Amino acid sequence: MSFAKTCALEFADKGIRVNSVHPGMVETKLIHDGAISEDDMQKDMQNYPLKRYGQPKEIAWSIIYLLSDASAWVTGSQSVIDGGMHLK
């Protein structure tokens, strides 16, 4: 987060926007490699206020927003996309 803020300040006068995305656990093949059991994953999901892991497309939508003209006045922001886990 600090790196993104520093870069946002450093490059703003050049018209370069810098933002960061901080996802929580995302449902991908990587988490199903056997390192953690399905039961343990289900238990861990209960720690998230939304009671599930994120989907890759949910992270991608945030990134698409940051790449679009809709965020033309956004720099130095941190998008925490973690199903509310940061609230705990």
N, CA, C and O atoms as CSV, one atom per row, in Angstrom:
chain,resi,resn,atom,element,x,y,z
A,1,MET,N,N,0.829,-1.186,0.000
A,1,MET,CA,C,0.000,0.000,0.000
A,1,MET,C,C,0.873,1.249,0.000
A,1,MET,O,O,0.607,2.203,-0.732
A,2,SER,N,N,1.898,1.238,0.811
A,2,SER,CA,C,2.793,2.398,0.870
A,2,SER,C,C,3.506,2.607,-0.455
A,2,SER,O,O,3.682,3.744,-0.892
A,3,PHE,N,N,3.918,1.518,-1.098
A,3,PHE,CA,C,4.606,1.623,-2.379
A,3,PHE,C,C,3.686,2.260,-3.423
A,3,PHE,O,O,4.113,3.130,-4.182
A,4,ALA,N,N,2.419,1.823,-3.458
A,4,ALA,CA,C,1.466,2.376,-4.417
A,4,ALA,C,C,1.228,3.857,-4.152
A,4,ALA,O,O,1.155,4.647,-5.092
A,5,LYS,N,N,1.106,4.242,-2.886
A,5,LYS,CA,C,0.911,5.658,-2.552
A,5,LYS,C,C,2.113,6.491,-2.967
A,5,LYS,O,O,1.964,7.572,-3.537
A,6,THR,N,N,3.299,5.986,-2.680
A,6,THR,CA,C,4.524,6.702,-3.041
A,6,THR,C,C,4.621,6.866,-4.552
A,6,THR,O,O,4.934,7.952,-5.041
A,7,CYS,N,N,4.355,5.803,-5.287
A,7,CYS,CA,C,4.412,5.868,-6.747
A,7,CYS,C,C,3.329,6.790,-7.304
A,7,CYS,O,O,3.568,7.520,-8.266
A,8,ALA,N,N,2.149,6.758,-6.705
A,8,ALA,CA,C,1.069,7.639,-7.153
A,8,ALA,C,C,1.487,9.103,-7.037
A,8,ALA,O,O,1.236,9.897,-7.943
A,9,LEU,N,N,2.122,9.458,-5.927
A,9,LEU,CA,C,2.601,10.831,-5.755
A,9,LEU,C,C,3.744,11.148,-6.712
A,9,LEU,O,O,3.800,12.236,-7.285
A,10,GLU,N,N,4.636,10.210,-6.878
A,10,GLU,CA,C,5.817,10.405,-7.724
A,10,GLU,C,C,5.449,10.613,-9.198
A,10,GLU,O,O,6.058,11.439,-9.878
A,11,PHE,N,N,4.462,9.872,-9.687
A,11,PHE,CA,C,4.163,9.880,-11.110
A,11,PHE,C,C,2.927,10.683,-11.504
A,11,PHE,O,O,2.611,10.777,-12.691
A,12,ALA,N,N,2.230,11.257,-10.544
A,12,ALA,CA,C,1.001,12.008,-10.841
A,12,ALA,C,C,1.245,13.142,-11.835
A,12,ALA,O,O,0.433,13.362,-12.733
A,13,ASP,N,N,2.353,13.861,-11.683
A,13,ASP,CA,C,2.613,14.988,-12.584
A,13,ASP,C,C,2.915,14.535,-14.016
A,13,ASP,O,O,2.947,15.358,-14.931
A,14,LYS,N,N,3.130,13.258,-14.211
A,14,LYS,CA,C,3.349,12.698,-15.548
A,14,LYS,C,C,2.053,12.101,-16.111
A,14,LYS,O,O,2.049,11.538,-17.206
A,15,GLY,N,N,0.969,12.226,-15.366
A,15,GLY,CA,C,-0.313,11.681,-15.798
A,15,GLY,C,C,-0.441,10.182,-15.606
A,15,GLY,O,O,-1.332,9.549,-16.173
A,16,ILE,N,N,0.449,9.616,-14.807
A,16,ILE,CA,C,0.417,8.175,-14.545
A,16,ILE,C,C,-0.312,7.930,-13.227
A,16,ILE,O,O,0.047,8.479,-12.186
A,17,ARG,N,N,-1.328,7.106,-13.299
A,17,ARG,CA,C,-2.090,6.764,-12.101
A,17,ARG,C,C,-1.586,5.441,-11.549
A,17,ARG,O,O,-1.283,4.524,-12.312
A,18,VAL,N,N,-1.494,5.337,-10.233
A,18,VAL,CA,C,-1.037,4.109,-9.579
A,18,VAL,C,C,-2.044,3.750,-8.490
A,18,VAL,O,O,-2.318,4.548,-7.594
A,19,ASN,N,N,-2.585,2.547,-8.579
A,19,ASN,CA,C,-3.541,2.043,-7.600
A,19,ASN,C,C,-3.159,0.602,-7.284
A,19,ASN,O,O,-2.405,-0.022,-8.032
A,20,SER,N,N,-3.668,0.082,-6.195
A,20,SER,CA,C,-3.351,-1.303,-5.841
A,20,SER,C,C,-4.621,-2.076,-5.519
A,20,SER,O,O,-5.614,-1.525,-5.043
A,21,VAL,N,N,-4.552,-3.365,-5.796
A,21,VAL,CA,C,-5.674,-4.269,-5.541
A,21,VAL,C,C,-5.200,-5.317,-4.550
A,21,VAL,O,O,-4.153,-5.936,-4.744
A,22,HIS,N,N,-5.972,-5.518,-3.484
A,22,HIS,CA,C,-5.605,-6.437,-2.408
A,22,HIS,C,C,-6.723,-7.461,-2.222
A,22,HIS,O,O,-7.661,-7.230,-1.459
A,23,PRO,N,N,-6.620,-8.591,-2.920
A,23,PRO,CA,C,-7.672,-9.600,-2.798
A,23,PRO,C,C,-7.497,-10.488,-1.574
A,23,PRO,O,O,-6.393,-10.685,-1.067
A,24,GLY,N,N,-8.607,-11.004,-1.130
A,24,GLY,CA,C,-8.579,-12.052,-0.123
A,24,GLY,C,C,-8.379,-13.381,-0.851
A,24,GLY,O,O,-7.881,-13.413,-1.976
A,25,MET,N,N,-8.766,-14.458,-0.209
A,25,MET,CA,C,-8.631,-15.787,-0.812
A,25,MET,C,C,-9.557,-15.875,-2.025
A,25,MET,O,O,-10.732,-15.516,-1.955
A,26,VAL,N,N,-9.010,-16.354,-3.125
A,26,VAL,CA,C,-9.761,-16.450,-4.378
A,26,VAL,C,C,-9.848,-17.914,-4.795
A,26,VAL,O,O,-8.867,-18.654,-4.729
A,27,GLU,N,N,-11.021,-18.308,-5.217
A,27,GLU,CA,C,-11.303,-19.686,-5.629
A,27,GLU,C,C,-10.626,-19.962,-6.975
A,27,GLU,O,O,-11.146,-19.597,-8.029
A,28,THR,N,N,-9.471,-20.605,-6.923
A,28,THR,CA,C,-8.730,-20.971,-8.135
A,28,THR,C,C,-8.232,-22.409,-8.004
A,28,THR,O,O,-8.362,-23.023,-6.945
A,29,LYS,N,N,-7.672,-22.934,-9.069
A,29,LYS,CA,C,-7.101,-24.288,-9.034
A,29,LYS,C,C,-5.969,-24.377,-8.008
A,29,LYS,O,O,-5.737,-25.432,-7.418
A,30,LEU,N,N,-5.284,-23.285,-7.807
A,30,LEU,CA,C,-4.137,-23.262,-6.904
A,30,LEU,C,C,-4.514,-23.689,-5.481
A,30,LEU,O,O,-3.735,-24.374,-4.819
A,31,ILE,N,N,-5.690,-23.296,-5.007
A,31,ILE,CA,C,-6.058,-23.653,-3.633
A,31,ILE,C,C,-6.580,-25.083,-3.520
A,31,ILE,O,O,-6.798,-25.586,-2.418
A,32,HIS,N,N,-6.779,-25.728,-4.659
A,32,HIS,CA,C,-7.270,-27.113,-4.658
A,32,HIS,C,C,-6.169,-28.102,-4.995
A,32,HIS,O,O,-6.443,-29.162,-5.558
A,33,ASP,N,N,-4.925,-27.773,-4.661
A,33,ASP,CA,C,-3.802,-28.651,-4.981
A,33,ASP,C,C,-3.522,-29.686,-3.896
A,33,ASP,O,O,-2.551,-30.437,-3.991
A,34,GLY,N,N,-4.355,-29.729,-2.877
A,34,GLY,CA,C,-4.194,-30.713,-1.824
A,34,GLY,C,C,-3.445,-30.218,-0.603
A,34,GLY,O,O,-3.312,-30.954,0.374
A,35,ALA,N,N,-2.955,-28.993,-0.636
A,35,ALA,CA,C,-2.215,-28.445,0.503
A,35,ALA,C,C,-3.133,-28.223,1.705
A,35,ALA,O,O,-2.687,-28.251,2.852
A,36,ILE,N,N,-4.403,-28.004,1.432
A,36,ILE,CA,C,-5.387,-27.814,2.504
A,36,ILE,C,C,-6.621,-28.639,2.140
A,36,ILE,O,O,-7.022,-28.694,0.978
A,37,SER,N,N,-7.207,-29.268,3.129
A,37,SER,CA,C,-8.351,-30.136,2.853
A,37,SER,C,C,-9.598,-29.309,2.547
A,37,SER,O,O,-9.692,-28.136,2.908
A,38,GLU,N,N,-10.535,-29.941,1.881
A,38,GLU,CA,C,-11.805,-29.286,1.560
A,38,GLU,C,C,-12.528,-28.864,2.837
A,38,GLU,O,O,-13.129,-27.790,2.882
A,39,ASP,N,N,-12.474,-29.703,3.878
A,39,ASP,CA,C,-13.104,-29.363,5.158
A,39,ASP,C,C,-12.468,-28.119,5.771
A,39,ASP,O,O,-13.165,-27.240,6.278
A,40,ASP,N,N,-11.140,-28.053,5.719
A,40,ASP,CA,C,-10.449,-26.883,6.264
A,40,ASP,C,C,-10.803,-25.617,5.485
A,40,ASP,O,O,-10.940,-24.542,6.070
A,41,MET,N,N,-10.953,-25.746,4.155
A,41,MET,CA,C,-11.351,-24.578,3.356
A,41,MET,C,C,-12.756,-24.125,3.730
A,41,MET,O,O,-13.016,-22.929,3.857
A,42,GLN,N,N,-13.649,-25.073,3.902
A,42,GLN,CA,C,-15.025,-24.717,4.281
A,42,GLN,C,C,-15.049,-24.011,5.637
A,42,GLN,O,O,-15.791,-23.047,5.830
A,43,LYS,N,N,-14.234,-24.495,6.572
A,43,LYS,CA,C,-14.140,-23.847,7.886
A,43,LYS,C,C,-13.563,-22.445,7.751
A,43,LYS,O,O,-14.051,-21.510,8.386
A,44,ASP,N,N,-12.519,-22.291,6.922
A,44,ASP,CA,C,-11.899,-20.985,6.730
A,44,ASP,C,C,-12.872,-19.993,6.104
A,44,ASP,O,O,-12.873,-18.815,6.462
A,45,MET,N,N,-13.688,-20.454,5.185
A,45,MET,CA,C,-14.667,-19.574,4.542
A,45,MET,C,C,-15.611,-18.946,5.567
A,45,MET,O,O,-16.094,-17.830,5.372
A,46,GLN,N,N,-15.869,-19.656,6.646
A,46,GLN,CA,C,-16.769,-19.144,7.672
A,46,GLN,C,C,-16.185,-17.929,8.397
A,46,GLN,O,O,-16.917,-17.201,9.067
A,47,ASN,N,N,-14.877,-17.704,8.268
A,47,ASN,CA,C,-14.243,-16.525,8.859
A,47,ASN,C,C,-14.523,-15.252,8.060
A,47,ASN,O,O,-14.385,-14.145,8.580
A,48,TYR,N,N,-14.911,-15.414,6.812
A,48,TYR,CA,C,-15.223,-14.275,5.952
A,48,TYR,C,C,-16.666,-13.850,6.182
A,48,TYR,O,O,-17.547,-14.708,6.232
A,49,PRO,N,N,-16.938,-12.554,6.325
A,49,PRO,CA,C,-18.317,-12.119,6.512
A,49,PRO,C,C,-19.267,-12.598,5.409
A,49,PRO,O,O,-20.440,-12.859,5.680
A,50,LEU,N,N,-18.777,-12.717,4.171
A,50,LEU,CA,C,-19.633,-13.198,3.080
A,50,LEU,C,C,-19.646,-14.718,2.978
A,50,LEU,O,O,-20.297,-15.274,2.093
A,51,LYS,N,N,-18.937,-15.391,3.871
A,51,LYS,CA,C,-18.952,-16.852,4.020
A,51,LYS,C,C,-18.536,-17.619,2.766
A,51,LYS,O,O,-19.009,-18.730,2.529
A,52,ARG,N,N,-17.653,-17.026,1.965
A,52,ARG,CA,C,-17.150,-17.711,0.784
A,52,ARG,C,C,-15.859,-17.035,0.346
A,52,ARG,O,O,-15.527,-15.940,0.801
A,53,TYR,N,N,-15.139,-17.706,-0.544
A,53,TYR,CA,C,-13.970,-17.115,-1.177
A,53,TYR,C,C,-14.432,-16.350,-2.416
A,53,TYR,O,O,-15.528,-16.577,-2.929
A,54,GLY,N,N,-13.596,-15.459,-2.876
A,54,GLY,CA,C,-13.905,-14.691,-4.065
A,54,GLY,C,C,-13.732,-15.504,-5.331
A,54,GLY,O,O,-13.118,-16.570,-5.333
A,55,GLN,N,N,-14.281,-14.980,-6.393
A,55,GLN,CA,C,-14.127,-15.560,-7.725
A,55,GLN,C,C,-13.160,-14.687,-8.520
A,55,GLN,O,O,-13.142,-13.469,-8.340
A,56,PRO,N,N,-12.358,-15.287,-9.393
A,56,PRO,CA,C,-11.408,-14.496,-10.180
A,56,PRO,C,C,-12.053,-13.309,-10.890
A,56,PRO,O,O,-11.462,-12.232,-10.957
A,57,LYS,N,N,-13.266,-13.500,-11.421
A,57,LYS,CA,C,-13.910,-12.416,-12.148
A,57,LYS,C,C,-14.251,-11.245,-11.225
A,57,LYS,O,O,-14.328,-10.105,-11.681
A,58,GLU,N,N,-14.456,-11.512,-9.936
A,58,GLU,CA,C,-14.757,-10.417,-9.002
A,58,GLU,C,C,-13.535,-9.526,-8.792
A,58,GLU,O,O,-13.674,-8.319,-8.597
A,59,ILE,N,N,-12.362,-10.104,-8.830
A,59,ILE,CA,C,-11.135,-9.320,-8.742
A,59,ILE,C,C,-10.915,-8.599,-10.071
A,59,ILE,O,O,-10.544,-7.425,-10.094
A,60,ALA,N,N,-11.145,-9.299,-11.163
A,60,ALA,CA,C,-10.950,-8.724,-12.499
A,60,ALA,C,C,-11.826,-7.498,-12.715
A,60,ALA,O,O,-11.380,-6.529,-13.329
A,61,TRP,N,N,-13.067,-7.517,-12.223
A,61,TRP,CA,C,-13.958,-6.362,-12.413
A,61,TRP,C,C,-13.380,-5.102,-11.785
A,61,TRP,O,O,-13.501,-4.011,-12.343
A,62,SER,N,N,-12.763,-5.253,-10.643
A,62,SER,CA,C,-12.135,-4.099,-10.001
A,62,SER,C,C,-10.975,-3.573,-10.836
A,62,SER,O,O,-10.799,-2.364,-10.988
A,63,ILE,N,N,-10.196,-4.492,-11.370
A,63,ILE,CA,C,-9.055,-4.105,-12.210
A,63,ILE,C,C,-9.542,-3.455,-13.504
A,63,ILE,O,O,-8.957,-2.476,-13.966
A,64,ILE,N,N,-10.602,-3.993,-14.083
A,64,ILE,CA,C,-11.176,-3.400,-15.294
A,64,ILE,C,C,-11.608,-1.963,-15.010
A,64,ILE,O,O,-11.375,-1.073,-15.828
A,65,TYR,N,N,-12.228,-1.736,-13.868
A,65,TYR,CA,C,-12.611,-0.371,-13.484
A,65,TYR,C,C,-11.384,0.534,-13.435
A,65,TYR,O,O,-11.398,1.638,-13.980
A,66,LEU,N,N,-10.318,0.062,-12.777
A,66,LEU,CA,C,-9.118,0.890,-12.644
A,66,LEU,C,C,-8.449,1.159,-13.991
A,66,LEU,O,O,-7.788,2.185,-14.151
A,67,LEU,N,N,-8.607,0.268,-14.951
A,67,LEU,CA,C,-8.037,0.459,-16.283
A,67,LEU,C,C,-8.909,1.331,-17.186
A,67,LEU,O,O,-8.459,1.804,-18.230
A,68,SER,N,N,-10.152,1.536,-16.777
A,68,SER,CA,C,-11.089,2.261,-17.631
A,68,SER,C,C,-11.055,3.767,-17.383
A,68,SER,O,O,-10.476,4.242,-16.406
A,69,ASP,N,N,-11.688,4.498,-18.286
A,69,ASP,CA,C,-11.812,5.949,-18.124
A,69,ASP,C,C,-12.694,6.320,-16.932
A,69,ASP,O,O,-12.655,7.457,-16.463
A,70,ALA,N,N,-13.485,5.372,-16.445
A,70,ALA,CA,C,-14.345,5.638,-15.288
A,70,ALA,C,C,-13.536,5.980,-14.045
A,70,ALA,O,O,-14.044,6.609,-13.117
A,71,SER,N,N,-12.273,5.562,-14.032
A,71,SER,CA,C,-11.417,5.842,-12.869
A,71,SER,C,C,-10.344,6.883,-13.200
A,71,SER,O,O,-9.280,6.893,-12.582
A,72,ALA,N,N,-10.616,7.741,-14.154
A,72,ALA,CA,C,-9.615,8.712,-14.619
A,72,ALA,C,C,-9.111,9.626,-13.508
A,72,ALA,O,O,-8.009,10.165,-13.606
A,73,TRP,N,N,-9.893,9.806,-12.464
A,73,TRP,CA,C,-9.489,10.699,-11.381
A,73,TRP,C,C,-9.137,9.921,-10.117
A,73,TRP,O,O,-9.207,10.454,-9.009
A,74,VAL,N,N,-8.762,8.670,-10.290
A,74,VAL,CA,C,-8.417,7.788,-9.170
A,74,VAL,C,C,-6.929,7.481,-9.222
A,74,VAL,O,O,-6.435,6.937,-10.210
A,75,THR,N,N,-6.224,7.825,-8.170
A,75,THR,CA,C,-4.822,7.441,-8.043
A,75,THR,C,C,-4.480,7.320,-6.568
A,75,THR,O,O,-5.006,8.060,-5.736
A,76,GLY,N,N,-3.608,6.395,-6.254
A,76,GLY,CA,C,-3.213,6.185,-4.863
A,76,GLY,C,C,-4.232,5.420,-4.047
A,76,GLY,O,O,-4.151,5.396,-2.819
A,77,SER,N,N,-5.193,4.794,-4.712
A,77,SER,CA,C,-6.233,4.073,-3.970
A,77,SER,C,C,-5.830,2.623,-3.731
A,77,SER,O,O,-5.003,2.064,-4.451
A,78,GLN,N,N,-6.425,2.037,-2.717
A,78,GLN,CA,C,-6.249,0.622,-2.421
A,78,GLN,C,C,-7.620,-0.036,-2.456
A,78,GLN,O,O,-8.496,0.302,-1.660
A,79,SER,N,N,-7.804,-0.964,-3.365
A,79,SER,CA,C,-9.051,-1.703,-3.449
A,79,SER,C,C,-8.885,-3.012,-2.689
A,79,SER,O,O,-8.195,-3.925,-3.143
A,80,VAL,N,N,-9.516,-3.089,-1.547
A,80,VAL,CA,C,-9.478,-4.318,-0.740
A,80,VAL,C,C,-10.720,-5.128,-1.133
A,80,VAL,O,O,-11.854,-4.732,-0.865
A,81,ILE,N,N,-10.471,-6.257,-1.768
A,81,ILE,CA,C,-11.559,-7.100,-2.273
A,81,ILE,C,C,-11.409,-8.451,-1.572
A,81,ILE,O,O,-10.803,-9.382,-2.103
A,82,ASP,N,N,-11.966,-8.531,-0.389
A,82,ASP,CA,C,-11.708,-9.714,0.437
A,82,ASP,C,C,-12.937,-10.248,1.141
A,82,ASP,O,O,-12.825,-10.899,2.180
A,83,GLY,N,N,-14.107,-9.979,0.589
A,83,GLY,CA,C,-15.315,-10.521,1.196
A,83,GLY,C,C,-15.572,-9.997,2.596
A,83,GLY,O,O,-16.308,-10.614,3.366
A,84,GLY,N,N,-14.975,-8.870,2.930
A,84,GLY,CA,C,-15.161,-8.254,4.243
A,84,GLY,C,C,-14.207,-8.726,5.319
A,84,GLY,O,O,-14.341,-8.333,6.478
A,85,MET,N,N,-13.249,-9.559,4.961
A,85,MET,CA,C,-12.325,-10.101,5.956
A,85,MET,C,C,-11.564,-8.981,6.695
A,85,MET,O,O,-11.277,-9.110,7.886
A,86,HIS,N,N,-11.241,-7.895,5.994
A,86,HIS,CA,C,-10.501,-6.803,6.618
A,86,HIS,C,C,-11.303,-6.106,7.712
A,86,HIS,O,O,-10.737,-5.328,8.480
A,87,LEU,N,N,-12.583,-6.360,7.801
A,87,LEU,CA,C,-13.428,-5.743,8.817
A,87,LEU,C,C,-13.280,-6.402,10.181
A,87,LEU,O,O,-13.671,-5.838,11.203
A,88,LYS,N,N,-12.721,-7.586,10.183
A,88,LYS,CA,C,-12.598,-8.343,11.432
A,88,LYS,C,C,-11.368,-7.954,12.200
A,88,LYS,O,O,-11.115,-8.496,13.276
